[in-house]
Amino acid sequence: MRRIGNKISITINNLTVSYSDHGPDDAPVILFIHGFPLNKSMWDIQVGVLKENYRVIAYDIRGHGNSDPGIDEFSIELFVKDLLRFMEKLEIKKAILCGLSLGGYIALNAVLKYPDRFDGLILNDTQCIADTSEIKENRCLAIIHIMKNGVEQYADEIIENLFARQSFTKNKNEIAAVTEMIISTTKQSLCNTLHALAERKETCDQLPEINIPVLIMVGKEDKITPIAAAQQMHEMILNSKLKIIQHAGHLSNLENSAEFNFQLRKFLELVGKRSFCFSDTDGN
């Protein structure tokens, strides 16, 4: 029997996964996957906006939020297996996936590996390329830094790259919430996820295989996965639309939630009507 609420748990792949589930039983399902090093609460605004017309589910990936880390080595492939098992346990045959950053990597890999399980894909502030040698080295240094100096210092140092400059005066509540998400994550889970990010494979060459509608959104001031990375994916996915979110950095759904939600709802309406034929790129 389906359970509705914000703090529900379910056991999959020998670990407890925490999730929220709202909306009508017979509505289209939208699954939200959070970024690193955050948790499902980063989607609270989007869940609130969509839950009247959609079944909206957000979950904590293993080791984040209130989900157990398990005993397996973290990898994008493992996160995808968790996602599919999660869908099976909730008896979800098809869904629309929405992922940001790390969540985008998971969503993209899931769609490429299990194309028949998804009706649409929303990629936010993410990319298809693998880490360069320099970025891999930086992740290794971050792991050493976290183990030596702790999570709070790591949070203080990465916040600046997650948000656009103006967010530090206009989005103070969101910055405080994100900081809390980071420091509530264990050292080991942060390090394990950094390792998974560094070892992920590129998916760019497979993008032309995607045959479902795709919305790509990116903050105009995203320093981590910039507009060029979003443009690259857009050019390789036939049924895709690219939207640049003004006044936002890497966490565009939090920094400019009004514009993000407008684009999200418009895309979902098109998917529902099966009236998609995307080729344009703009910042509106």
Backbone as JSON, one array per atom type, in Angstrom:
{
  "sequence": "MRRIGNKISITINNLTVSYSDHGPDDAPVILFIHGFPLNKSMWDIQVGVLKENYRVIAYDIRGHGNSDPGIDEFSIELFVKDLLRFMEKLEIKKAILCGLSLGGYIALNAVLKYPDRFDGLILNDTQCIADTSEIKENRCLAIIHIMKNGVEQYADEIIENLFARQSFTKNKNEIAAVTEMIISTTKQSLCNTLHALAERKETCDQLPEINIPVLIMVGKEDKITPIAAAQQMHEMILNSKLKIIQHAGHLSNLENSAEFNFQLRKFLELVGKRSFCFSDTDGN",
  "N": [[0.84, -1.2, 0.0], [0.5, 2.22, -0.82], [2.31, 4.84, 0.77], [2.03, 8.15, 1.97], [3.79, 11.18, 2.39], [6.47, 13.09, 3.99], [8.69, 11.95, 5.21], [9.32, 9.08, 4.64], [10.27, 5.66, 4.66], [11.92, 2.93, 3.02], [13.02, -0.37, 2.3], [15.61, -1.32, 0.22], [17.86, -3.19, -1.8], [19.28, -4.04, 0.45], [19.46, -1.79, 2.1], [18.17, 1.04, 3.92], [16.11, 3.4, 2.48], [15.27, 6.78, 2.37], [12.44, 8.77, 1.59], [10.14, 11.12, 0.01], [6.67, 11.35, -0.81], [4.09, 12.49, -2.71], [0.89, 13.63, -3.95], [-1.7, 12.74, -6.44], [-2.82, 9.31, -6.79], [-3.13, 8.24, -9.39], [-1.77, 9.91, -11.08], [0.74, 11.2, -13.42], [4.11, 10.17, -12.77], [6.77, 11.85, -11.22], [10.13, 11.8, -10.59], [12.52, 13.03, -8.42], [15.98, 13.66, -8.19], [18.55, 14.43, -6.09], [21.39, 16.73, -5.87], [24.99, 16.67, -5.25], [26.6, 17.86, -2.34], [24.01, 17.08, -1.17], [20.52, 16.65, -0.22], [17.2, 15.16, -0.42], [15.54, 17.26, 0.39], [16.22, 19.51, -0.99], [14.51, 19.77, -3.06], [12.07, 20.64, -2.15], [10.52, 22.93, -2.76], [9.81, 22.54, -5.45], [8.38, 20.15, -5.24], [6.18, 21.02, -3.76], [4.96, 22.74, -5.59], [4.17, 21.05, -7.67], [2.63, 18.93, -6.72], [-0.17, 18.84, -6.76], [-1.03, 18.07, -9.27], [0.58, 16.02, -10.11], [2.15, 12.88, -9.29], [4.59, 13.15, -7.05], [7.84, 12.4, -6.27], [10.62, 12.45, -4.18], [13.86, 11.4, -3.32], [16.43, 10.33, -0.99], [19.65, 9.64, -2.01], [21.8, 6.81, -1.46], [23.63, 7.08, 1.57], [23.2, 9.76, 1.93], [21.23, 12.46, 3.31], [18.61, 10.9, 4.97], [19.08, 8.31, 4.23], [20.56, 5.07, 4.33], [24.09, 4.26, 4.01], [24.91, 1.75, 3.15], [26.99, -1.11, 2.23], [28.4, -1.35, -0.1], [30.76, -0.22, -2.6], [30.55, 3.12, -3.6], [29.16, 4.19, -6.67], [28.25, 5.58, -9.87], [26.86, 3.72, -11.34], [25.94, 2.01, -9.32], [24.22, 3.76, -7.95], [22.29, 4.06, -9.93], [21.26, 1.45, -10.07], [20.11, 1.35, -7.54], [18.09, 3.28, -7.89], [16.43, 2.06, -9.86], [15.63, -0.24, -8.5], [14.28, 0.94, -6.41], [12.13, 2.13, -7.79], [10.88, -0.23, -8.65], [10.14, -1.36, -6.2], [8.26, 0.46, -5.35], [6.4, 0.01, -7.22], [6.4, 1.44, -9.62], [6.04, 1.8, -12.92], [6.7, 3.51, -15.02], [8.32, 6.7, -15.3], [8.98, 10.25, -15.08], [12.12, 11.66, -15.02], [13.98, 13.87, -12.96], [16.92, 15.41, -12.42], [19.64, 16.98, -10.68], [22.92, 18.08, -11.16], [24.93, 15.75, -9.62], [22.64, 14.2, -9.4], [21.7, 14.52, -11.97], [23.62, 13.08, -13.42], [23.03, 10.49, -12.54], [20.35, 10.25, -13.42], [20.64, 10.55, -16.21], [22.26, 8.35, -16.89], [20.51, 6.32, -16.1], [18.36, 6.61, -17.9], [19.67, 6.06, -20.31], [20.4, 3.41, -19.93], [18.05, 2.08, -19.25], [15.83, 2.68, -21.16], [13.09, 2.24, -21.66], [11.76, 2.7, -19.34], [11.19, 5.3, -18.82], [9.51, 8.42, -19.39], [10.24, 11.02, -19.82], [12.89, 13.45, -19.39], [14.69, 15.56, -17.26], [17.36, 17.54, -17.07], [19.5, 19.19, -14.97], [21.89, 21.65, -14.46], [24.18, 20.01, -15.0], [26.28, 17.55, -16.69], [27.69, 15.7, -19.5], [30.25, 14.8, -19.76], [33.24, 13.06, -18.61], [35.28, 13.35, -15.62], [38.12, 15.48, -15.88], [41.7, 14.96, -15.68], [42.74, 16.87, -13.97], [40.47, 17.67, -12.47], [39.83, 15.25, -11.25], [42.06, 14.97, -9.62], [41.63, 17.15, -7.93], [39.34, 16.28, -6.62], [40.36, 14.13, -5.19], [42.08, 15.52, -3.48], [40.15, 16.92, -2.09], [38.92, 14.85, -0.68], [41.01, 14.1, 1.06], [41.21, 16.48, 2.46], [38.67, 16.65, 3.71], [38.73, 14.41, 5.44], [40.78, 15.17, 7.09], [40.19, 17.8, 8.06], [37.47, 17.98, 8.51], [33.85, 18.13, 8.05], [32.45, 20.57, 8.25], [34.26, 22.64, 7.64], [34.79, 21.98, 5.01], [32.24, 22.42, 3.92], [32.0, 25.21, 4.21], [33.89, 26.02, 2.36], [33.07, 25.09, -0.16], [30.61, 26.22, -0.66], [30.71, 28.73, -1.89], [31.16, 28.17, -4.59], [28.83, 26.93, -5.3], [26.72, 28.7, -5.48], [25.39, 31.59, -7.22], [26.83, 34.89, -7.38], [25.07, 36.97, -6.52], [23.31, 35.6, -4.96], [24.25, 35.45, -2.39], [23.37, 37.63, -1.09], [20.67, 37.74, -1.67], [19.57, 35.2, -1.32], [19.84, 34.1, 1.3], [18.59, 32.37, 3.12], [18.37, 30.01, 1.66], [21.05, 29.42, 1.26], [21.83, 28.91, 3.89], [20.28, 26.63, 4.37], [21.35, 24.8, 2.53], [23.97, 24.63, 3.45], [23.49, 23.37, 5.89], [22.55, 20.9, 4.95], [24.88, 19.86, 3.86], [26.7, 19.67, 6.07], [25.39, 17.82, 7.57], [25.9, 15.46, 6.4], [27.84, 12.51, 6.46], [31.42, 12.19, 6.89], [32.48, 9.93, 5.6], [30.53, 9.27, 3.67], [30.58, 11.56, 2.07], [33.19, 11.39, 1.07], [33.12, 8.9, -0.24], [31.27, 9.46, -2.24], [32.52, 11.49, -3.67], [34.59, 9.99, -4.74], [33.09, 8.3, -6.41], [32.12, 10.17, -8.24], [34.5, 11.01, -9.43], [35.25, 8.72, -10.78], [33.35, 8.26, -12.67], [31.96, 7.47, -15.92], [32.08, 8.95, -19.21], [29.18, 10.04, -21.0], [28.53, 11.23, -23.33], [28.74, 10.33, -26.02], [26.6, 8.66, -26.25], [24.32, 10.15, -26.21], [22.77, 10.8, -28.58], [21.13, 8.58, -28.75], [18.96, 8.91, -27.14], [15.48, 9.08, -27.04], [13.32, 10.29, -25.89], [11.48, 13.18, -24.71], [13.51, 15.9, -23.61], [14.46, 18.22, -21.19], [16.81, 20.67, -20.62], [18.33, 22.51, -18.17], [20.18, 25.28, -16.92], [22.0, 27.25, -14.64], [22.77, 30.63, -15.24], [25.13, 31.58, -14.17], [26.56, 29.35, -13.44], [29.31, 27.82, -12.14], [30.36, 25.3, -11.95], [29.19, 23.35, -13.66], [29.06, 24.64, -16.49], [27.33, 26.82, -18.9], [28.25, 26.05, -21.44], [28.58, 23.29, -21.19], [25.96, 22.42, -20.91], [24.95, 23.26, -23.36], [26.37, 21.58, -25.07], [25.2, 19.06, -24.54], [22.58, 19.59, -25.32], [22.86, 19.97, -28.08], [23.36, 17.41, -28.9], [21.2, 15.84, -28.25], [18.26, 15.02, -29.73], [15.42, 15.54, -29.21], [15.4, 17.84, -27.39], [15.36, 20.65, -25.18], [16.85, 23.68, -24.33], [17.25, 25.72, -21.55], [18.28, 28.66, -20.07], [18.78, 29.67, -16.84], [18.29, 32.65, -15.37], [20.09, 34.76, -13.02], [21.2, 32.78, -11.36], [23.29, 30.17, -10.04], [24.93, 27.13, -9.62], [22.89, 25.83, -8.29], [20.22, 26.08, -9.46], [17.49, 25.58, -9.12], [16.92, 26.41, -6.58], [17.89, 29.02, -6.41], [16.62, 30.61, -8.31], [13.8, 29.93, -8.19], [11.27, 30.55, -9.18], [11.49, 31.01, -12.0], [12.67, 28.59, -12.71], [10.66, 26.76, -11.94], [8.59, 27.57, -13.62], [9.57, 26.89, -16.18], [9.85, 24.16, -15.8], [7.19, 23.27, -15.32], [6.0, 23.97, -17.74], [7.35, 22.3, -19.52], [6.56, 19.77, -18.55], [3.85, 19.83, -19.1], [3.91, 19.77, -21.89], [5.04, 17.25, -22.3], [3.02, 15.67, -21.25], [1.02, 16.14, -23.11], [2.16, 15.02, -25.26], [3.24, 16.67, -27.18], [5.81, 17.52, -28.35], [8.58, 18.97, -29.84], [11.52, 19.79, -29.99], [13.93, 22.3, -30.57], [14.94, 24.73, -30.12], [16.93, 27.25, -28.46], [17.11, 29.27, -25.68], [17.05, 31.93, -23.26], [14.73, 32.28, -21.87]],
  "CA": [[0.0, 0.0, 0.0], [1.28, 3.45, -0.92], [2.35, 5.76, 1.9], [2.2, 9.54, 1.55], [4.4, 12.01, 3.42], [7.79, 13.66, 3.74], [9.77, 11.14, 5.79], [8.96, 7.68, 4.52], [11.45, 4.84, 4.38], [11.69, 1.65, 2.37], [14.26, -1.14, 2.23], [15.98, -1.83, -1.1], [19.28, -3.54, -1.91], [19.83, -4.18, 1.81], [19.63, -0.53, 2.83], [16.97, 1.84, 4.11], [16.09, 4.62, 1.67], [14.28, 7.76, 2.81], [11.86, 9.49, 0.46], [8.84, 11.78, 0.16], [5.75, 10.93, -1.87], [2.9, 13.31, -2.65], [0.12, 13.75, -5.17], [-2.72, 11.72, -6.73], [-2.34, 7.96, -7.1], [-3.16, 7.92, -10.82], [-1.12, 10.99, -11.84], [2.1, 10.89, -13.9], [5.11, 10.16, -11.7], [8.01, 12.6, -11.42], [11.13, 11.41, -9.59], [13.57, 14.03, -8.26], [17.23, 13.15, -7.66], [19.28, 15.6, -5.61], [22.8, 16.88, -6.21], [26.0, 16.44, -4.21], [26.42, 16.86, -1.3], [22.73, 17.55, -0.61], [19.54, 15.59, 0.02], [15.91, 15.34, -1.1], [14.86, 18.49, 0.78], [16.52, 20.59, -1.94], [13.4, 19.8, -4.02], [10.8, 20.91, -1.45], [9.73, 23.94, -3.48], [9.27, 21.91, -6.65], [7.37, 19.19, -4.8], [5.0, 21.79, -3.38], [4.34, 23.32, -6.79], [3.68, 20.04, -8.62], [1.95, 17.79, -6.12], [-1.61, 18.8, -7.03], [-1.31, 17.48, -10.57], [1.5, 14.92, -10.39], [2.69, 12.15, -8.15], [5.94, 13.7, -6.97], [8.67, 11.64, -5.34], [12.04, 12.83, -4.04], [14.48, 10.44, -2.39], [17.84, 10.5, -0.63], [20.5, 8.57, -2.49], [22.49, 6.15, -0.34], [24.65, 7.85, 2.27], [22.81, 11.17, 2.02], [19.96, 12.65, 4.01], [18.29, 9.86, 5.94], [19.28, 6.99, 3.63], [21.76, 4.36, 4.76], [25.15, 4.17, 3.0], [25.15, 0.39, 2.68], [28.37, -1.59, 2.34], [29.01, -1.39, -1.42], [31.5, 0.95, -3.05], [29.68, 4.03, -4.33], [29.42, 4.44, -8.09], [27.05, 6.02, -10.58], [26.14, 2.5, -11.7], [25.23, 1.55, -8.12], [23.11, 4.69, -7.72], [21.26, 3.73, -10.92], [20.63, 0.21, -9.62], [19.24, 1.73, -6.41], [16.93, 3.97, -8.44], [15.52, 1.11, -10.51], [15.05, -1.08, -7.45], [13.36, 1.83, -5.7], [10.94, 2.2, -8.63], [10.23, -1.54, -8.61], [9.54, -1.56, -4.87], [7.07, 1.32, -5.29], [5.54, -0.42, -8.33], [6.36, 2.51, -10.63], [6.47, 1.23, -14.2], [7.32, 4.57, -15.82], [8.41, 7.98, -14.6], [9.78, 11.34, -15.61], [13.23, 11.87, -14.1], [14.53, 15.21, -12.86], [18.11, 15.35, -11.59], [20.54, 18.12, -10.7], [24.33, 17.78, -10.9], [25.06, 14.31, -9.44], [21.34, 13.62, -9.76], [21.65, 14.49, -13.42], [24.44, 11.94, -13.87], [22.26, 9.27, -12.27], [19.18, 10.25, -14.3], [21.09, 10.35, -17.59], [22.68, 6.95, -17.01], [19.33, 5.46, -15.99], [17.62, 6.69, -19.16], [20.44, 5.39, -21.34], [20.45, 1.97, -19.68], [16.68, 1.54, -19.18], [15.04, 3.7, -21.87], [11.65, 1.96, -21.65], [11.19, 2.99, -18.02], [11.06, 6.74, -18.59], [8.75, 9.2, -20.36], [10.85, 12.32, -20.0], [14.13, 13.64, -18.64], [15.03, 16.95, -16.97], [18.76, 17.59, -16.64], [19.76, 20.52, -14.43], [23.23, 21.96, -13.98], [24.92, 18.76, -15.06], [27.02, 17.43, -17.94], [27.87, 14.31, -19.95], [31.67, 14.46, -19.83], [33.9, 12.52, -17.42], [36.21, 14.29, -15.0], [39.48, 15.6, -16.39], [42.72, 14.56, -14.71], [42.84, 17.94, -12.98], [39.32, 17.61, -11.57], [40.0, 14.05, -10.44], [43.05, 15.28, -8.58], [40.98, 18.04, -6.97], [38.43, 15.48, -5.79], [41.21, 13.4, -4.26], [42.51, 16.48, -2.46], [38.98, 17.21, -1.26], [38.76, 13.71, 0.23], [42.04, 14.25, 2.1], [40.84, 17.67, 3.24], [37.51, 16.31, 4.55], [39.14, 13.49, 6.49], [41.7, 15.86, 8.01], [39.67, 19.04, 8.65], [36.06, 17.87, 8.86], [32.8, 18.45, 7.08], [32.04, 21.97, 8.34], [35.21, 23.46, 6.88], [34.54, 21.66, 3.6], [31.01, 23.12, 3.54], [32.31, 26.65, 4.08], [34.73, 26.28, 1.2], [32.43, 24.8, -1.45], [29.38, 27.01, -0.83], [30.94, 29.84, -2.82], [31.04, 27.69, -5.96], [27.5, 26.39, -5.57], [25.74, 29.76, -5.69], [25.75, 32.81, -7.93], [27.29, 35.94, -6.47], [23.96, 37.73, -5.93], [22.57, 34.76, -4.02], [24.75, 35.64, -1.04], [22.58, 38.7, -0.47], [19.24, 37.54, -1.94], [19.11, 33.85, -0.99], [20.54, 33.7, 2.51], [17.93, 31.2, 3.72], [18.72, 28.84, 0.86], [22.45, 29.12, 1.56], [21.87, 28.29, 5.22], [19.71, 25.29, 4.25], [22.31, 23.96, 1.82], [25.07, 24.4, 4.39], [23.04, 22.36, 6.85], [22.52, 19.61, 4.25], [26.25, 19.37, 3.69], [27.33, 19.29, 7.33], [24.69, 16.67, 8.14], [26.36, 14.27, 5.67], [29.03, 11.99, 7.12], [32.69, 12.27, 6.17], [32.66, 8.77, 4.74], [29.63, 9.36, 2.52], [31.11, 12.6, 1.19], [34.39, 10.88, 0.39], [32.71, 7.83, -1.15], [30.58, 10.05, -3.39], [33.56, 12.16, -4.45], [35.27, 8.93, -5.49], [32.17, 7.88, -7.47], [32.11, 11.24, -9.25], [35.78, 11.01, -10.14], [35.38, 7.5, -11.57], [32.22, 8.08, -13.6], [32.29, 7.42, -17.35], [31.37, 9.93, -20.02], [27.98, 9.53, -21.68], [28.24, 12.13, -24.46], [28.59, 9.61, -27.27], [25.32, 7.94, -26.26], [23.19, 11.08, -26.14], [21.86, 10.71, -29.72], [20.24, 7.44, -28.59], [17.8, 9.28, -26.32], [14.34, 9.39, -27.9], [12.24, 10.89, -25.11], [11.7, 14.62, -24.57], [14.5, 16.27, -22.59], [14.64, 19.64, -20.85], [18.11, 20.94, -20.01], [18.36, 23.83, -17.55], [21.47, 25.59, -16.32], [22.12, 28.6, -14.12], [23.64, 31.46, -16.09], [26.41, 31.77, -13.51], [27.03, 28.07, -12.92], [30.77, 27.68, -12.27], [30.74, 23.89, -11.89], [28.78, 22.78, -14.96], [28.67, 25.9, -17.15], [26.41, 26.82, -20.03], [28.83, 25.29, -22.55], [28.32, 21.87, -20.97], [24.55, 22.22, -21.21], [24.82, 23.43, -24.8], [26.89, 20.36, -25.7], [24.18, 18.02, -24.44], [21.44, 20.02, -26.13], [23.16, 19.77, -29.49], [23.47, 15.98, -29.19], [19.93, 15.18, -27.97], [17.32, 15.54, -30.71], [14.21, 16.1, -28.59], [15.8, 18.55, -26.19], [15.19, 22.09, -25.1], [17.79, 24.27, -23.39], [16.82, 26.95, -20.91], [19.26, 29.26, -19.17], [18.09, 30.28, -15.71], [18.96, 33.89, -14.98], [20.3, 35.03, -11.59], [21.39, 31.51, -10.67], [24.53, 29.45, -10.25], [24.82, 25.69, -9.77], [21.65, 25.34, -7.69], [19.25, 26.96, -10.12], [16.12, 25.36, -8.62], [16.79, 27.15, -5.33], [18.27, 30.42, -6.55], [15.57, 31.28, -9.08], [12.79, 28.87, -8.24], [10.12, 30.98, -9.98], [11.79, 30.73, -13.4], [12.89, 27.15, -12.81], [9.37, 26.07, -11.87], [7.84, 27.91, -14.83], [10.08, 26.06, -17.27], [9.57, 22.78, -15.45], [5.77, 23.0, -15.53], [5.73, 24.06, -19.18], [7.87, 21.07, -20.12], [5.72, 18.65, -18.14], [2.59, 19.92, -19.86], [4.19, 19.3, -23.25], [5.23, 15.8, -22.24], [1.7, 15.09, -21.04], [0.25, 16.25, -24.35], [2.96, 14.4, -26.33], [3.4, 17.68, -28.23], [7.16, 18.04, -28.23], [9.49, 18.99, -30.99], [12.41, 20.81, -29.45], [15.15, 22.61, -31.3], [15.35, 26.1, -29.82], [17.72, 27.54, -27.27], [17.0, 30.65, -25.27], [17.14, 32.12, -21.82], [13.44, 32.71, -21.37]],
  "C": [[0.88, 1.25, 0.0], [1.18, 4.27, 0.37], [2.68, 7.15, 1.4], [2.82, 10.34, 2.7], [5.78, 12.45, 3.05], [8.94, 12.77, 4.22], [9.35, 9.68, 5.83], [10.24, 6.9, 4.26], [11.03, 3.5, 3.8], [13.04, 0.93, 2.27], [14.47, -1.67, 0.82], [17.47, -2.16, -1.07], [19.99, -3.53, -0.55], [20.15, -2.85, 2.49], [18.29, 0.19, 2.91], [17.1, 3.14, 3.33], [14.95, 5.52, 2.14], [13.75, 8.53, 1.61], [10.58, 10.22, 0.86], [7.98, 11.41, -1.03], [4.46, 11.71, -1.7], [2.17, 13.28, -3.99], [-0.84, 12.6, -5.41], [-2.11, 10.38, -7.13], [-2.19, 7.71, -8.6], [-2.5, 8.98, -11.69], [0.23, 10.52, -12.38], [3.12, 11.04, -12.78], [6.34, 10.96, -12.11], [8.94, 12.26, -10.25], [12.25, 12.44, -9.57], [14.79, 13.4, -7.6], [18.14, 14.33, -7.33], [20.74, 15.59, -6.06], [23.7, 16.57, -5.02], [26.45, 17.78, -3.65], [25.15, 17.17, -0.51], [21.82, 16.37, -0.3], [18.2, 15.99, -0.59], [15.22, 16.65, -0.75], [15.17, 19.66, -0.15], [15.39, 20.76, -2.96], [12.07, 20.21, -3.4], [9.92, 21.9, -2.2], [9.07, 23.33, -4.7], [8.18, 20.89, -6.3], [6.07, 19.91, -4.47], [4.24, 22.33, -4.57], [3.62, 22.26, -7.63], [2.71, 19.03, -8.03], [0.44, 17.75, -6.34], [-1.93, 18.03, -8.3], [-0.44, 16.28, -10.92], [1.76, 14.14, -9.11], [4.17, 12.48, -8.1], [6.72, 12.98, -5.87], [10.09, 12.19, -5.35], [12.65, 11.87, -3.03], [15.93, 10.82, -2.12], [18.63, 9.34, -1.21], [21.29, 8.0, -1.31], [23.6, 7.04, 0.24], [24.33, 9.32, 2.43], [21.45, 11.3, 2.71], [19.76, 11.58, 5.06], [18.4, 8.45, 5.36], [20.59, 6.37, 4.11], [22.82, 4.34, 3.65], [25.31, 2.78, 2.41], [26.62, 0.03, 2.79], [29.1, -1.6, 0.99], [29.76, -0.1, -1.74], [30.6, 1.83, -3.91], [30.13, 4.15, -5.79], [28.14, 4.93, -8.73], [26.2, 4.8, -10.95], [25.36, 1.95, -10.51], [24.04, 2.45, -7.82], [21.96, 4.41, -8.7], [20.53, 2.45, -10.52], [19.68, 0.49, -8.45], [17.96, 2.38, -6.93], [15.94, 2.99, -9.05], [14.87, 0.17, -9.5], [14.02, -0.3, -6.64], [12.05, 1.92, -6.48], [10.17, 0.88, -8.59], [9.5, -1.75, -7.29], [8.27, -0.73, -4.72], [6.09, 1.03, -6.43], [5.31, 0.7, -9.34], [6.9, 1.95, -11.94], [7.19, 2.25, -15.07], [7.31, 5.87, -15.03], [9.12, 9.0, -15.46], [10.87, 11.61, -14.58], [13.69, 13.32, -14.13], [15.72, 15.16, -11.9], [18.98, 16.58, -11.76], [21.94, 17.67, -10.33], [24.54, 16.27, -10.78], [23.76, 13.6, -9.8], [21.13, 13.56, -11.26], [22.46, 13.35, -14.0], [23.67, 10.63, -13.7], [21.09, 9.16, -13.24], [19.58, 9.93, -15.74], [21.51, 8.9, -17.81], [21.5, 5.99, -16.93], [18.54, 5.44, -17.29], [18.35, 5.95, -20.28], [20.42, 3.87, -21.17], [19.07, 1.32, -19.69], [15.71, 2.49, -19.87], [13.53, 3.48, -21.8], [10.98, 2.31, -20.33], [10.88, 4.47, -17.8], [10.36, 7.45, -19.75], [9.37, 10.56, -20.66], [12.04, 12.48, -19.08], [14.4, 15.13, -18.49], [16.42, 16.96, -16.36], [19.09, 19.02, -16.21], [21.2, 20.64, -13.95], [24.07, 20.7, -13.87], [25.64, 18.67, -16.4], [27.21, 15.95, -18.29], [29.33, 13.88, -19.95], [32.15, 13.82, -18.53], [34.82, 13.59, -16.83], [37.54, 14.31, -15.75], [40.46, 15.15, -15.31], [42.85, 15.59, -13.6], [41.69, 17.88, -11.97], [39.38, 16.37, -10.7], [40.97, 14.3, -9.3], [42.44, 16.17, -7.5], [40.02, 17.28, -6.07], [39.23, 14.67, -4.77], [41.7, 14.31, -3.13], [41.37, 16.84, -1.53], [38.73, 16.09, -0.25], [39.75, 13.81, 1.39], [41.68, 15.39, 3.04], [39.69, 17.36, 4.2], [37.93, 15.42, 5.72], [40.02, 14.17, 7.54], [41.02, 17.0, 8.77], [38.18, 19.01, 8.97], [35.11, 18.42, 7.83], [32.46, 19.95, 7.09], [32.97, 22.87, 7.54], [35.04, 23.22, 5.38], [33.3, 22.41, 3.1], [31.27, 24.6, 3.3], [33.04, 26.95, 2.77], [34.02, 26.04, -0.13], [31.17, 25.63, -1.71], [29.55, 28.1, -1.88], [30.79, 29.4, -4.27], [29.64, 27.19, -6.31], [26.5, 27.48, -5.95], [26.3, 30.89, -6.54], [26.08, 33.91, -6.93], [26.13, 36.65, -5.77], [23.16, 36.92, -4.92], [23.01, 34.98, -2.58], [24.09, 36.82, -0.34], [21.08, 38.45, -0.61], [18.7, 36.18, -1.49], [19.8, 33.31, 0.26], [19.91, 32.47, 3.17], [18.31, 29.92, 2.98], [20.17, 28.43, 1.12], [22.59, 28.43, 2.91], [21.35, 26.85, 5.15], [20.68, 24.33, 3.57], [23.51, 23.65, 2.71], [24.72, 23.31, 5.39], [22.98, 20.98, 6.21], [23.92, 19.0, 4.15], [26.83, 18.87, 5.0], [26.61, 18.14, 8.02], [25.05, 15.37, 7.43], [27.67, 13.8, 6.31], [30.27, 12.16, 6.25], [32.81, 11.15, 5.15], [31.78, 8.83, 3.5], [30.09, 10.44, 1.54], [32.29, 12.07, 0.39], [34.03, 9.78, -0.62], [32.04, 8.39, -2.41], [31.57, 10.81, -4.27], [34.33, 11.15, -5.3], [34.4, 8.47, -6.65], [32.12, 8.91, -8.6], [33.38, 11.22, -10.08], [35.9, 9.83, -11.1], [34.27, 7.33, -12.61], [32.69, 8.14, -15.06], [31.52, 8.5, -18.09], [30.2, 9.26, -20.74], [27.66, 10.32, -22.94], [27.96, 11.36, -25.75], [27.25, 8.9, -27.39], [24.11, 8.86, -26.33], [22.26, 11.01, -27.36], [20.88, 9.54, -29.64], [18.96, 7.8, -27.84], [16.64, 9.7, -27.22], [13.11, 9.81, -27.11], [12.5, 12.39, -25.01], [12.62, 14.94, -23.39], [14.52, 17.79, -22.42], [15.97, 19.77, -20.13], [18.08, 22.36, -19.45], [19.7, 24.04, -16.87], [21.44, 27.03, -15.82], [23.11, 29.41, -14.95], [25.03, 31.62, -15.5], [26.95, 30.48, -12.88], [28.54, 27.92, -13.19], [31.2, 26.22, -12.4], [30.4, 23.16, -13.18], [28.22, 23.94, -15.79], [27.76, 25.7, -18.36], [26.95, 25.99, -21.2], [28.57, 23.8, -22.42], [26.87, 21.53, -21.28], [24.29, 22.31, -22.71], [25.29, 22.17, -25.53], [25.84, 19.25, -25.66], [22.99, 18.34, -25.32], [21.66, 19.72, -27.6], [23.16, 18.29, -29.87], [22.18, 15.21, -28.93], [18.85, 15.81, -28.84], [16.13, 16.23, -30.07], [14.56, 16.82, -27.29], [15.56, 20.04, -26.33], [16.15, 22.61, -24.03], [17.27, 25.58, -22.86], [17.89, 27.41, -19.93], [18.52, 30.02, -18.08], [18.89, 31.48, -15.22], [19.11, 33.98, -13.45], [20.48, 33.74, -10.78], [22.76, 30.94, -11.0], [24.25, 27.97, -10.41], [23.52, 25.12, -9.22], [20.48, 26.17, -8.18], [17.84, 26.77, -9.59], [15.86, 26.1, -7.32], [17.0, 28.65, -5.51], [17.25, 31.23, -7.34], [14.45, 30.27, -9.29], [11.59, 29.26, -9.1], [10.34, 30.65, -11.45], [11.98, 29.23, -13.62], [11.56, 26.41, -12.85], [8.51, 26.35, -13.1], [8.27, 27.01, -15.99], [9.76, 24.58, -17.04], [8.11, 22.43, -15.75], [5.42, 23.03, -17.01], [6.18, 22.79, -19.89], [6.97, 19.88, -19.79], [4.37, 18.65, -18.87], [2.78, 19.42, -21.28], [4.36, 17.78, -23.3], [3.88, 15.1, -22.09], [0.85, 15.1, -22.29], [0.92, 15.53, -25.52], [3.19, 15.38, -27.49], [4.78, 18.32, -28.13], [7.9, 17.92, -29.54], [10.48, 20.12, -30.72], [13.62, 21.04, -30.35], [15.7, 23.97, -30.91], [16.17, 26.17, -28.56], [17.51, 29.0, -26.93], [17.06, 30.72, -23.75], [15.84, 32.53, -21.2], [12.72, 31.61, -20.62]]
}
